[in-house]
Amino acid sequence: MPSHDTLSIHPIKCFAMRYLINSKVSVDPFARNSRLATYRNDLNPDTAAEYHMDALEFLSKLAADGVKADVVIFDPPYSSRQVAECYAQIGRKTTQEDTQGKSWKDWKAAIVPVCAEGAVVLSFGWNTNGMGKKNGFEIIEIMTVAHGGVHNDTICVAEKMLPKEKTLFN
């Protein structure tokens, strides 16, 4: 069954652990109650994450602190409705900008500076968009988890950061 705690779903946790098992530094800006990453953040203060900041602020802080992750977990709210629900849980007003995709673009851009050379980003959602070639990544694995009934599948994407000389726009 699907869960708000994506990484608590057994096949998804196994997917993530294949990359995290040898990780020295990992980042999860939308951790909820997952304890798998080294640096864990969630906007909701009622979760198990150590940080409770806006994801962009959290990623900016890590970049400013010089954190370089070999694995980043990118598991944001999957839809505009989910963004609105997450914000409502903490009493934050949802704006049109929050629900028009700008957030996803900004989150991806903020992940890049915290990635070490050759880092892997694990993206979870309802599509395979992930970080994308525009951000210097190539897909190395895709896994679909069917939840049955009328539930959307969860699509898990692993992408590796390309060396700068191999990126699309260099």
N, C-alpha and C positions, 0 to 999 in steps of 0.2 A: 504494500500500500504506500501511496505517497505520504510525505511528512514535511512539515515546515523545517525540520532538522534533516536536510538532505543527506548529510553524511552519516546519519544513523541508519539509513537503508542499506541492508547488508551488501548487495552487489555494488552499490555506489561507494561504500566505505572500502571495499576490496579494491576497486578501481583506483581510488585515491591512495590507498596504502602502498600500491605497487610503486608509486612515485615518491611517496613520503618516507618509505622505509630507509632510504639512504640519504635523505635530506639532512643538511646541517642547519639551514635556516629556512623557515617557511612562514608565509603570511596568509591570513584569512581575514579580509576586511568585513565579511558578512558572516561571522562564525556562529551566531546564535549560541547553541550549547555545545558545539563541537570543541573538543580539546586536542584535535590532531595537529594543528599548526603551532609553531613557536610563538608567533605574534598573532593574537586573536582580538578581534574588534566586533562589536555589534552596537548599533544605535540604541537598542533597547537595554536599559540598565538592569532589567530583570533576567538577563541571560548570563551564562557562565563565562562570557568573554571578559578579559582583563581590562580592555579599553571599551569605552562607550561614547564614541565620537562619530560624527558624520564620516562616511567612508573616505571622502576626498581629503578631509582634514587629517584622518588617520594615516592615509598613504603619504600625504605631504610631510607629516611629522617623521615617518619612517625614512623617507628620502632625505630629509634635512639631517637626521641622525646618522646617515650613512649606511643604513640597513640595506643589504644586498641578499635577496632570497634566491635559493635555487629552485624553490617550488612556491607558486602562488595559487591559492584556491579562489576562484571567482564564481561565487554563488549568490548573486544579488537576487532581489525579487524578480520574478520572471515576466511580470506583466504590470501594466499601469494600475490595475486593480490591486495587485499585491503590494506595490509601492504605497498606494493609499492606505491599505490595511496596516502596513508596518508603521507608517507615520501616525496613523490614528491611535495605535497602541501606546505611543509615547506622548500623545497630545500635540503633535506637530501638524500644521496645516499643509496639505498637498497643493502645490501650484501646477499650472498647466505645463510649465517647464519641466517639472519633476516627472510628468507622465508622457512626454513627447519624444523620448529617446535620447535627449541631451545627456541625461544622467549616465546612461550606459557608455556613451562616447567618452565622456569626461572620466568615468571610472577606469576605462581601459587605458586612456592616456596617462592617468596617474599611477597605474600599475607598472608601466614600462620603467620608470626611474628606480624602482625597488628591485628590479630583476638583475641578477648576476648574469654574466655571460653564459649563454647556453641554458638559461632557466627554463623550466616547464611551467606553463599556466594550465590549470585544470578548470575548465569552465563547465557550468551546469545550467541547463535551461530547457527550452522547448525548441531550440534550433541549434545549428552547428556554427553559428557566427563566431563565437569565441573571440580571441584577440585580433585575428586576421593578419593578412600579409601587409596591410597598410601600417600596422604597428610593429612589423618585423618578425612575425611568427609564421610557422608552418605546422599544419596538422600532422600529428604522428599517430593518433589513435582516436577512434570514435566508438562509443558504446551506447546502445539504446536500452533503457530499462522500462519495460511495459508494466504498468500498474493495474491493468485490467479494468473492466467495466467502462465507465465514461471518463475515467481519469486520463489526462494527458500523459504521454510517456515522458521520462526524463532523459535528455540527451547529454551524455558526458563526453567532453572533448579535451584531449591532451594536445597541447601545442608547445613546440620548442622554439625558443628565441634563436633566430638566425644570426650568424656573425654579421656585423655591420656591412661588410662589403657585399653580402648576398641579399640585402633587403631590397624591397621593391623600388624604393624612392631614392636610393643612393647612387 
